[in-house]
Amino acid sequence: MEPSASATRFRELHEPEGRPLLLCNIWDAGSARIVEAAGYPALATGSAGVAFSLGYADGQTIPFQEMMAAVARIVRAVEVPVSADVEAGYGDVEATARELINAGAAGMNLEDLEDGKLVPLDQQVDRIRRARDSGLVVNARTDIYLAGIGDAGSRFDRTVERLRAFAAAGADCVFVPGVRDEATIAALVRSVDVAVNILATAGSPTAGRLRELGVARISVGSGPMRATMALTRRIALEMRNSGEWDSFTNDTIPYADANAIFQR
């Protein structure tokens, strides 16, 4: 299937030798508009953030149609390309890709961990190929490092084996969450011929340093959503325990400015 104009725009933002594509992951239409207004050329959902915002735990526990409806609301709210994190594909990658296209999404994140186990490589390659045939920009993720699968000495070689197979299947970008040390990141970038996505967390190199290492895409996963959760909890506890309001009256967006973000 021919890619949409939005998918083409999103694909062009991945430059292995240029400036990394920064993705401040969002979880609903409101957060999407805020990040778009901050000047981002594209957006990406995080599955955990979307699930939390709708009252579900992460890990494919959210009903499929609720996830697709959330993606559709986000796409309708913004003018930039949106990539959707669809975990391991919700059982049918082709059907998921069709729903994303119907929602207007430009890309998908597809991980290889399902029910706590790595999907066999041949099956995952088939899923990636089917997803790529839809025209969506596919960010193929392996969770070997994030989930601590296998012994530390074998993780790099096993990860590279998967990433190369994902690239050969047509993945536009490969994603290795759980890696923070510069030597491993640089070695991963050198080992594949497609764009590499790194998850920025506490202790990760800066965006500038990741650019020097050759990283093409940087995302932050559920980090912004969890920071928002922490602030909400702080507000609630302050109100209950002290009857004060500093947590939401200091350094807040004025009402008029907040309302303006949602006016076209």
Phi, psi and chi 1 to 4 in degrees:
 res  aa     phi    psi   chi1   chi2   chi3   chi4
   1 MET       -  139.6 -176.1 -179.7  -63.1      -
   2 GLU   -68.7  137.2  -72.4  -63.6  -45.5      -
   3 PRO   -67.8  150.5   24.6  -33.5      -      -
   4 SER   -71.8  167.2   65.7      -      -      -
   5 ALA   -61.0  -36.8      -      -      -      -
   6 SER   -65.7  -42.0 -179.7      -      -      -
   7 ALA   -65.1  -39.0      -      -      -      -
   8 THR   -63.3  -44.4  -61.5      -      -      -
   9 ARG   -59.7  -44.4  -74.9  170.6   57.7 -159.5
  10 PHE   -65.9  -42.2 -172.4   51.3      -      -
  11 ARG   -61.1  -39.2 -173.8  170.3  -77.3  113.6
  12 GLU   -67.4  -18.5  -68.9  170.5  -10.4      -
  13 LEU   -77.4  -10.2  -68.5  171.7      -      -
  14 HIS   -89.6  109.9  -65.5   73.2      -      -
  15 GLU  -125.3   97.6  -59.1  177.0   13.7      -
  16 PRO   -55.5  -28.5  -26.5   35.9      -      -
  17 GLU  -108.5   10.8  -59.4  -59.2  -33.8      -
  18 GLY  -118.1 -149.1      -      -      -      -
  19 ARG   -77.8  132.5 -175.2  172.1   61.5 -177.9
  20 PRO   -62.1  144.4  -20.9   31.4      -      -
  21 LEU   -78.0  115.6  171.2   60.7      -      -
  22 LEU   -91.4  128.1  -66.6  174.6      -      -
  23 LEU  -123.7  108.8  -66.4  169.1      -      -
  24 CYS   -89.4   95.3 -176.8      -      -      -
  25 ASN   -57.6  139.4  -65.0   85.4      -      -
  26 ILE  -119.4  169.5   46.2   85.9      -      -
  27 TRP  -136.5  -10.7   56.1   91.7      -      -
  28 ASP  -156.8  178.5   61.8    8.6      -      -
  29 ALA   -62.7  -36.0      -      -      -      -
  30 GLY   -64.6  -50.4      -      -      -      -
  31 SER   -64.2  -33.2   59.4      -      -      -
  32 ALA   -62.2  -45.2      -      -      -      -
  33 ARG   -65.6  -38.1  -72.1  -71.2  -76.4  -89.5
  34 ILE   -62.3  -46.8  -69.0  167.3      -      -
  35 VAL   -70.3  -39.7  174.1      -      -      -
  36 GLU   -59.3  -43.9  180.0 -169.7   38.0      -
  37 ALA   -65.0  -22.9      -      -      -      -
  38 ALA   -78.2   -3.4      -      -      -      -
  39 GLY   104.7   13.7      -      -      -      -
  40 TYR   -77.4  137.6  -77.2   72.6      -      -
  41 PRO   -81.8  -10.3   32.0  -37.5      -      -
  42 ALA  -157.4  161.2      -      -      -      -
  43 LEU  -129.4  157.3  -56.3  175.8      -      -
  44 ALA  -143.2  135.0      -      -      -      -
  45 THR   -79.9  161.8   69.8      -      -      -
  46 GLY  -118.7  131.9      -      -      -      -
  47 SER   -61.0  -38.9   64.7      -      -      -
  48 ALA   -65.1  -44.6      -      -      -      -
  49 GLY   -61.0  -44.4      -      -      -      -
  50 VAL   -63.3  -45.7  174.8      -      -      -
  51 ALA   -60.6  -46.9      -      -      -      -
  52 PHE   -60.1  -41.7  -63.3  162.4      -      -
  53 SER   -64.3  -22.0   73.6      -      -      -
  54 LEU  -106.4    7.3  -65.2  172.8      -      -
  55 GLY    87.9   22.2      -      -      -      -
  56 TYR  -119.5  157.0  -62.5   96.5      -      -
  57 ALA   -78.5  159.3      -      -      -      -
  58 ASP   -73.5  164.3 -166.8   23.1      -      -
  59 GLY   104.7   39.6      -      -      -      -
  60 GLN    61.4   30.2  -64.9 -160.0  155.3      -
  61 THR   -89.9  -19.6   66.1      -      -      -
  62 ILE   -72.1  134.6 -176.5  172.4      -      -
  63 PRO   -57.7  139.7  -26.6   36.4      -      -
  64 PHE   -52.3  -48.7  174.1   70.8      -      -
  65 GLN   -66.4  -29.9  -70.1  -58.7  -26.3      -
  66 GLU   -68.5  -39.3  -70.7 -160.3   43.8      -
  67 MET   -65.0  -44.3  176.7   61.7   82.9      -
  68 MET   -65.0  -38.5  -66.6  -59.0  104.6      -
  69 ALA   -64.3  -38.0      -      -      -      -
  70 ALA   -64.8  -42.3      -      -      -      -
  71 VAL   -62.6  -43.2  172.7      -      -      -
  72 ALA   -62.0  -40.3      -      -      -      -
  73 ARG   -63.7  -40.3  -74.9 -167.7  -64.6  -88.4
  74 ILE   -65.0  -46.8  -71.2  166.8      -      -
  75 VAL   -60.2  -41.8  171.8      -      -      -
  76 ARG   -65.8  -25.2  -74.0 -163.5  -59.3  -92.4
  77 ALA   -83.6  -14.2      -      -      -      -
  78 VAL  -129.7  170.5  -62.0      -      -      -
  79 GLU  -112.5   -4.5  -62.9  177.7   -7.3      -
  80 VAL   -97.9  161.7  -62.3      -      -      -
  81 PRO   -61.1  145.9  -21.8   33.3      -      -
  82 VAL  -125.3  127.9  175.8      -      -      -
  83 SER  -104.5  140.9 -178.2      -      -      -
  84 ALA  -112.6  133.7      -      -      -      -
  85 ASP   -82.7  112.7 -177.6  -13.1      -      -
  86 VAL  -113.3   29.6  -65.6      -      -      -
  87 GLU    51.4 -124.3  -53.1 -173.4   71.1      -
  88 ALA   -96.1   11.9      -      -      -      -
  89 GLY   102.7   -2.1      -      -      -      -
  90 TYR    58.0   36.8  -54.7  116.6      -      -
  91 GLY    88.8  -21.9      -      -      -      -
  92 ASP  -150.4   95.9 -172.8  -24.7      -      -
  93 VAL   -63.6  -38.9  169.8      -      -      -
  94 GLU   -63.5  -44.3  -75.1 -178.4  -59.9      -
  95 ALA   -64.6  -39.6      -      -      -      -
  96 THR   -63.4  -43.6  -61.7      -      -      -
  97 ALA   -61.4  -41.8      -      -      -      -
  98 ARG   -61.5  -42.9  -75.1 -164.9  -60.9  -88.6
  99 GLU   -64.7  -38.6  -71.4  -70.8  -23.8      -
 100 LEU   -64.6  -41.5  -70.2  179.1      -      -
 101 ILE   -64.0  -42.4  -69.6  168.4      -      -
 102 ASN   -61.5  -31.9  -70.1  -20.9      -      -
 103 ALA   -79.2  -13.2      -      -      -      -
 104 GLY    93.4   11.8      -      -      -      -
 105 ALA   -69.3  155.1      -      -      -      -
 106 ALA  -100.7  -22.9      -      -      -      -
 107 GLY  -157.8  174.5      -      -      -      -
 108 MET  -142.0  145.9   67.9  152.2   66.4      -
 109 ASN   -93.2  131.5 -103.2   37.5      -      -
 110 LEU  -131.0  116.1 -173.1   64.7      -      -
 111 GLU   -97.2  166.4   64.3 -171.3   53.7      -
 112 ASP  -112.6   18.4   65.1   -7.0      -      -
 113 LEU  -113.0  123.6 -167.7   71.3      -      -
 114 GLU  -139.6  127.4 -166.5  168.5   32.4      -
 115 ASP    55.6   35.7  -62.1  -35.4      -      -
 116 GLY    79.1    5.4      -      -      -      -
 117 LYS  -129.7  149.7  -62.1  178.6 -178.9  178.9
 118 LEU   -67.7  134.7  -80.5  179.9      -      -
 119 VAL   -68.2  133.7  176.2      -      -      -
 120 PRO   -49.4  141.3  -28.9   36.6      -      -
 121 LEU   -58.4  -42.3 -176.9   54.9      -      -
 122 ASP   -63.9  -36.4   59.4  -19.2      -      -
 123 GLN   -67.7  -41.5  -67.7 -178.3   28.0      -
 124 GLN   -66.9  -39.2 -168.9   65.2   12.2      -
 125 VAL   -59.6  -42.4  163.3      -      -      -
 126 ASP   -63.3  -40.5 -177.5   62.5      -      -
 127 ARG   -63.1  -42.8  -67.9  178.8 -179.4 -175.8
 128 ILE   -64.7  -42.7  -68.5  167.2      -      -
 129 ARG   -61.0  -42.5 -172.4  174.9  -67.1  114.9
 130 ARG   -65.8  -40.3  -69.2  171.5 -175.4  -87.9
 131 ALA   -64.9  -43.0      -      -      -      -
 132 ARG   -65.7  -34.3 -174.9   61.8  170.4   79.9
 133 ASP   -63.3  -17.6  -73.8  -14.0      -      -
 134 SER   -75.9  -15.0   71.1      -      -      -
 135 GLY    95.6   -8.2      -      -      -      -
 136 LEU   -71.8  153.3  -68.3  167.6      -      -
 137 VAL   -78.5  119.0  177.5      -      -      -
 138 VAL  -103.1  122.4  177.6      -      -      -
 139 ASN  -105.8  103.8 -170.8   31.4      -      -
 140 ALA   -92.1  120.0      -      -      -      -
 141 ARG  -108.3  138.9  163.1  177.4  157.6  172.9
 142 THR  -117.6  137.7 -176.8      -      -      -
 143 ASP  -102.5   20.6  -82.5    0.5      -      -
 144 ILE   -58.2  -47.4  -70.6  174.8      -      -
 145 TYR   -73.8  -45.4  -83.7   94.5      -      -
 146 LEU   -61.0  -41.0 -173.6   65.1      -      -
 147 ALA   -90.8   -1.8      -      -      -      -
 148 GLY    61.7   44.4      -      -      -      -
 149 ILE   -82.1  129.2  -64.8  171.0      -      -
 150 GLY    76.9  179.9      -      -      -      -
 151 ASP   -79.8  153.4   63.6  -87.2      -      -
 152 ALA   -57.5  -34.3      -      -      -      -
 153 GLY   -68.0  -24.7      -      -      -      -
 154 SER   -99.8   -8.5   68.4      -      -      -
 155 ARG   -63.8  -40.9  -77.5  177.4 -163.0  150.6
 156 PHE   -63.5  -50.9 -179.7   82.9      -      -
 157 ASP   -62.0  -40.1  -70.4  -19.6      -      -
 158 ARG   -68.0  -37.8 -166.1  173.5 -178.5 -171.8
 159 THR   -64.3  -46.2  -63.9      -      -      -
 160 VAL   -62.4  -39.8  168.8      -      -      -
 161 GLU   -56.9  -44.7  176.7 -170.1   21.7      -
 162 ARG   -69.0  -45.1  -71.0 -160.4  155.0 -130.6
 163 LEU   -60.6  -42.0  -61.8 -175.3      -      -
 164 ARG   -64.9  -39.1  -72.7  175.8  174.0  170.3
 165 ALA   -67.1  -38.2      -      -      -      -
 166 PHE   -63.5  -43.3  -63.8  169.6      -      -
 167 ALA   -63.7  -42.3      -      -      -      -
 168 ALA   -64.0  -28.4      -      -      -      -
 169 ALA   -79.3   -6.8      -      -      -      -
 170 GLY   111.4    5.3      -      -      -      -
 171 ALA   -59.4  136.2      -      -      -      -
 172 ASP   -78.6  -27.2  -61.3  -83.6      -      -
 173 CYS  -150.8  149.4 -172.6      -      -      -
 174 VAL  -120.9  144.2  -69.7      -      -      -
 175 PHE  -126.1  126.8 -176.2   20.2      -      -
 176 VAL  -126.9   81.4 -168.8      -      -      -
 177 PRO   -69.4  153.8   26.0  -34.0      -      -
 178 GLY    96.5   -0.6      -      -      -      -
 179 VAL  -107.8  128.0  176.3      -      -      -
 180 ARG  -126.0  -25.7  -71.0 -173.7  -65.5  -85.4
 181 ASP   -78.6  140.6   67.1  -76.0      -      -
 182 GLU   -63.0  -38.5  -65.5 -173.2    3.3      -
 183 ALA   -62.8  -42.4      -      -      -      -
 184 THR   -68.2  -42.5  -58.7      -      -      -
 185 ILE   -59.5  -48.1  -68.0  169.9      -      -
 186 ALA   -61.1  -41.1      -      -      -      -
 187 ALA   -66.1  -37.8      -      -      -      -
 188 LEU   -64.2  -43.9  -72.1  170.0      -      -
 189 VAL   -60.4  -42.2  170.1      -      -      -
 190 ARG   -68.7  -21.4  -70.3 -166.2  -58.8  -92.7
 191 SER   -86.8  -12.5  -62.4      -      -      -
 192 VAL  -129.6  160.4  -65.2      -      -      -
 193 ASP  -105.7   14.9  -65.7  -34.3      -      -
 194 VAL  -122.6  171.8  -66.2      -      -      -
 195 ALA   -61.4  141.8      -      -      -      -
 196 VAL  -112.4  132.0  173.5      -      -      -
 197 ASN  -104.7  130.1 -176.6  178.4      -      -
 198 ILE  -117.7  140.9  -67.3  -64.3      -      -
 199 LEU   -88.8  120.1 -179.5   71.2      -      -
 200 ALA   -84.8  124.2      -      -      -      -
 201 THR  -138.2 -177.0   62.3      -      -      -
 202 ALA   -56.5  128.9      -      -      -      -
 203 GLY    91.5   -3.7      -      -      -      -
 204 SER   -76.3  153.6  -65.5      -      -      -
 205 PRO   -61.8  159.3  -21.6   32.9      -      -
 206 THR   -68.1  166.1   64.3      -      -      -
 207 ALA   -59.7  -39.4      -      -      -      -
 208 GLY   -62.5  -41.1      -      -      -      -
 209 ARG   -70.3  -38.5 -178.6   57.7 -178.1  145.7
 210 LEU   -63.3  -35.5  -71.5  171.9      -      -
 211 ARG   -60.9  -45.0  177.6 -172.9   57.7   78.1
 212 GLU   -61.2  -30.5  -66.9  172.1   -8.2      -
 213 LEU   -81.1   -6.3  -63.8  173.5      -      -
 214 GLY    95.5    9.1      -      -      -      -
 215 VAL   -69.6  136.0  172.1      -      -      -
 216 ALA  -102.3  -16.6      -      -      -      -
 217 ARG  -148.3  133.6  173.8  166.1  161.7  168.6
 218 ILE  -128.3  126.0  -56.2  168.2      -      -
 219 SER  -126.8  169.4   51.9      -      -      -
 220 VAL  -126.7    4.9  -70.5      -      -      -
 221 GLY    57.5 -134.6      -      -      -      -
 222 SER   -84.3    2.9   64.3      -      -      -
 223 GLY   -53.8  -52.3      -      -      -      -
 224 PRO   -62.0  -38.7  -26.6   36.8      -      -
 225 MET   -64.8  -42.0  171.2   51.9  157.5      -
 226 ARG   -69.0  -31.7  -70.8 -176.4  -72.2  108.2
 227 ALA   -66.2  -39.1      -      -      -      -
 228 THR   -64.7  -40.1  -58.7      -      -      -
 229 MET   -61.3  -41.5  -69.4  170.9   64.4      -
 230 ALA   -63.2  -41.5      -      -      -      -
 231 LEU   -64.7  -42.9  174.9   59.0      -      -
 232 THR   -61.4  -42.1  -57.5      -      -      -
 233 ARG   -64.6  -39.8 -179.4  169.4   60.4 -174.7
 234 ARG   -62.7  -42.5 -165.9  154.2   60.0 -116.3
 235 ILE   -60.6  -47.4  -69.0  168.0      -      -
 236 ALA   -63.1  -42.0      -      -      -      -
 237 LEU   -69.9  -38.9  -70.1  173.6      -      -
 238 GLU   -63.1  -44.7 -178.8 -173.4   49.4      -
 239 MET   -61.3  -44.9  -71.8  177.7   62.5      -
 240 ARG   -70.4  -41.5 -173.3 -166.7   68.7 -176.1
 241 ASN   -87.3  -33.2  -64.5  -23.8      -      -
 242 SER  -122.9  -12.5   69.8      -      -      -
 243 GLY    69.1   23.3      -      -      -      -
 244 GLU  -111.6  173.1  -63.4  178.7   -6.2      -
 245 TRP  -131.2   11.7  -26.2  106.1      -      -
 246 ASP   -58.1  -32.5  -70.2  -14.5      -      -
 247 SER   -63.2  -27.7  -67.0      -      -      -
 248 PHE  -117.5   -0.3   74.9   86.5      -      -
 249 THR  -102.0  -18.7   56.6      -      -      -
 250 ASN   -92.1  134.3  -68.5  -23.9      -      -
 251 ASP    55.4   46.9 -166.8   30.1      -      -
 252 THR  -108.2  162.1 -168.1      -      -      -
 253 ILE   -79.2  123.3  -60.4  175.1      -      -
 254 PRO   -56.5  149.9  -23.0   33.4      -      -
 255 TYR   -52.6  -47.3  169.4   80.8      -      -
 256 ALA   -62.2  -39.6      -      -      -      -
 257 ASP   -68.4  -39.6  -65.7  -13.2      -      -
 258 ALA   -64.1  -44.2      -      -      -      -
 259 ASN   -64.8  -35.5 -161.6   48.0      -      -
 260 ALA   -65.0  -29.5      -      -      -      -
 261 ILE   -59.6  -29.3  -69.2  172.6      -      -
 262 PHE  -100.1    9.6  -60.2   95.7      -      -
 263 GLN  -104.1  131.9  -64.8  173.3  -25.5      -
 264 ARG  -102.3      -  -69.5  -68.1 -169.6 -168.7
